[in-house]
Amino acid sequence: MPIASFDQLYQAADAMPESVGVAVAGGADPTVLEALRSACDRGWVTPHVVGTAAEVCKTAEAIGVDLHGFNLIDAVTPGPAAVALVRSGQADLLMKGQIATPTLMKAVLDSASGLRTNRVVCQVVLMEIAGRRFLLADTGICIQPTLEQKIDIMASAVTMAHALGAECPGVAVMAATESLARAKKLALESAIPAGLPRGMADARRLTQVLLNLVRPVNGRAAGCAGRFRSTWPMIPLPPPRSWPTPLSEGTTSCSFPICCQRT
């Protein structure tokens, strides 16, 4: 079963027996207030808007949003105040408003008053493009995860996929772009850690992952070329004519050219 569409999620939210409390950190934001008004009118949420009350009211008046049903909480530091609502159980969800992400994350990760657990904090995004739906994680919170953190992030994405109706979601691993990796001084892990669990996999998809990894490789000399060879210990799926051919049961190998360009 595929991941539920936004329309299906809207219908499920309409059928909920009661609304969900949402704590908004920094409520003086037009887009946030409009979204909360729509969700409140449909009975999805009970908004707890945290921030400077005068600014929230001024913003709402400027865009014509009625604050009826909103709980306004006047606070100079909206991050900790909104987090406290979730921590105490007065709200079930935390929403980012007009507040800097580092400021909000500092409140979330505070060891004494935040929402820190033993899980990796990550961002899972639901995308819907031309009728196709998929999840992306992590999209910007944990920029240099360890192997253990990558596994935990993947587990969070799978859990989200299950909640959205996908019984057995497929997982594809992507590499960061070369420019982003260089700017953030990241390095590609070329060694496979020992002790990883063994399992079935699709050799064609693994090949595509490797292609994506080596495509941005640049060489010092223009026009240089090489070949890349990879071997995976697995039982391969029957490949199409244009993909690697099984060498023997339990092993699949492929090779393809790497074209380099002067930088």
URWOKA-V627278 format. One record per backbone hydrogen bond with DSSP energy under -0.5 kcal/mol. NH is the residue of the N-H (numbers start at 1). CO is the residue of the C=O. E is the energy in kcal/mol with one decimal. If there is no record, write none. Layout:
# URWOKA-V627278
nh:NH co:CO e:E
nh:NH co:CO e:E
This chain:
# URWOKA-V627278
nh:4 co:164 e:-2.7
nh:9 co:5 e:-2.2
nh:10 co:6 e:-2.5
nh:11 co:7 e:-2.0
nh:12 co:8 e:-2.2
nh:13 co:9 e:-2.4
nh:14 co:10 e:-2.3
nh:15 co:11 e:-1.2
nh:16 co:13 e:-1.3
nh:20 co:44 e:-2.6
nh:22 co:46 e:-2.0
nh:23 co:93 e:-3.0
nh:24 co:22 e:-0.6
nh:24 co:48 e:-2.8
nh:25 co:23 e:-0.6
nh:25 co:95 e:-2.7
nh:26 co:24 e:-0.8
nh:26 co:50 e:-1.9
nh:27 co:50 e:-1.6
nh:29 co:27 e:-2.2
nh:33 co:29 e:-2.5
nh:34 co:30 e:-2.4
nh:35 co:31 e:-2.2
nh:36 co:32 e:-2.5
nh:37 co:33 e:-2.3
nh:38 co:34 e:-2.1
nh:39 co:35 e:-2.5
nh:40 co:36 e:-2.7
nh:41 co:37 e:-2.4
nh:42 co:38 e:-1.4
nh:43 co:40 e:-1.4
nh:44 co:39 e:-2.6
nh:45 co:39 e:-0.7
nh:46 co:20 e:-2.3
nh:47 co:45 e:-0.5
nh:48 co:22 e:-3.1
nh:49 co:47 e:-0.6
nh:49 co:71 e:-1.7
nh:50 co:24 e:-2.4
nh:50 co:48 e:-0.7
nh:51 co:73 e:-2.2
nh:53 co:51 e:-0.7
nh:56 co:52 e:-2.2
nh:57 co:53 e:-2.6
nh:58 co:54 e:-2.1
nh:59 co:55 e:-2.5
nh:60 co:56 e:-2.5
nh:61 co:57 e:-2.3
nh:62 co:58 e:-2.0
nh:63 co:59 e:-1.4
nh:64 co:60 e:-0.6
nh:64 co:61 e:-0.6
nh:65 co:60 e:-2.8
nh:66 co:64 e:-0.5
nh:70 co:67 e:-2.1
nh:71 co:47 e:-2.6
nh:72 co:70 e:-0.8
nh:73 co:49 e:-3.0
nh:74 co:72 e:-0.6
nh:75 co:51 e:-1.9
nh:75 co:73 e:-0.5
nh:78 co:76 e:-0.7
nh:81 co:77 e:-1.4
nh:82 co:78 e:-2.6
nh:83 co:79 e:-2.3
nh:84 co:80 e:-2.1
nh:85 co:81 e:-1.2
nh:86 co:82 e:-1.4
nh:87 co:83 e:-2.8
nh:88 co:84 e:-2.1
nh:89 co:85 e:-0.5
nh:89 co:86 e:-0.8
nh:90 co:85 e:-1.5
nh:91 co:85 e:-1.5
nh:92 co:21 e:-2.4
nh:93 co:21 e:-1.9
nh:95 co:23 e:-3.1
nh:97 co:25 e:-2.2
nh:98 co:26 e:-3.7
nh:99 co:97 e:-2.0
nh:104 co:100 e:-2.2
nh:105 co:101 e:-3.0
nh:106 co:102 e:-2.0
nh:107 co:103 e:-1.4
nh:108 co:104 e:-2.2
nh:109 co:105 e:-2.6
nh:110 co:107 e:-0.6
nh:114 co:110 e:-2.1
nh:115 co:108 e:-3.3
nh:124 co:122 e:-0.5
nh:125 co:123 e:-0.5
nh:125 co:136 e:-2.8
nh:127 co:125 e:-0.6
nh:127 co:134 e:-3.2
nh:129 co:132 e:-2.8
nh:132 co:129 e:-2.3
nh:134 co:127 e:-2.0
nh:136 co:125 e:-2.2
nh:139 co:123 e:-0.9
nh:143 co:141 e:-0.9
nh:145 co:142 e:-0.5
nh:150 co:146 e:-2.5
nh:151 co:147 e:-2.1
nh:152 co:148 e:-1.9
nh:153 co:149 e:-2.7
nh:154 co:150 e:-2.5
nh:155 co:151 e:-2.1
nh:156 co:152 e:-2.1
nh:157 co:153 e:-2.1
nh:158 co:154 e:-2.4
nh:159 co:155 e:-2.4
nh:160 co:156 e:-2.2
nh:161 co:157 e:-2.3
nh:162 co:158 e:-2.5
nh:163 co:159 e:-2.0
nh:164 co:160 e:-1.4
nh:165 co:162 e:-1.6
nh:166 co:161 e:-2.6
nh:167 co:165 e:-0.8
nh:181 co:177 e:-2.6
nh:182 co:178 e:-2.5
nh:183 co:179 e:-2.3
nh:184 co:180 e:-2.1
nh:185 co:182 e:-1.0
nh:186 co:181 e:-3.5
nh:190 co:188 e:-0.7
nh:193 co:191 e:-0.6
nh:196 co:193 e:-0.7
nh:203 co:201 e:-0.7
nh:206 co:202 e:-2.0
nh:207 co:203 e:-2.2
nh:208 co:204 e:-1.9
nh:209 co:205 e:-2.1
nh:210 co:206 e:-2.2
nh:211 co:207 e:-2.4
nh:212 co:208 e:-2.3
nh:213 co:209 e:-1.6
nh:214 co:210 e:-2.0
nh:215 co:211 e:-1.7
nh:217 co:214 e:-1.7
nh:219 co:261 e:-0.6
nh:223 co:260 e:-0.9
nh:224 co:221 e:-1.3
nh:226 co:258 e:-1.3
nh:228 co:256 e:-2.1
nh:230 co:254 e:-1.6
nh:232 co:252 e:-2.0
nh:234 co:232 e:-1.3
nh:234 co:250 e:-1.1
nh:236 co:234 e:-0.8
nh:243 co:240 e:-1.5
nh:247 co:251 e:-0.9
nh:248 co:251 e:-1.2
nh:251 co:248 e:-2.2
nh:252 co:232 e:-1.3
nh:253 co:245 e:-0.6
nh:254 co:230 e:-1.4
nh:256 co:228 e:-1.1
nh:258 co:226 e:-2.2
nh:259 co:257 e:-0.5
nh:260 co:224 e:-2.4
nh:260 co:258 e:-0.5
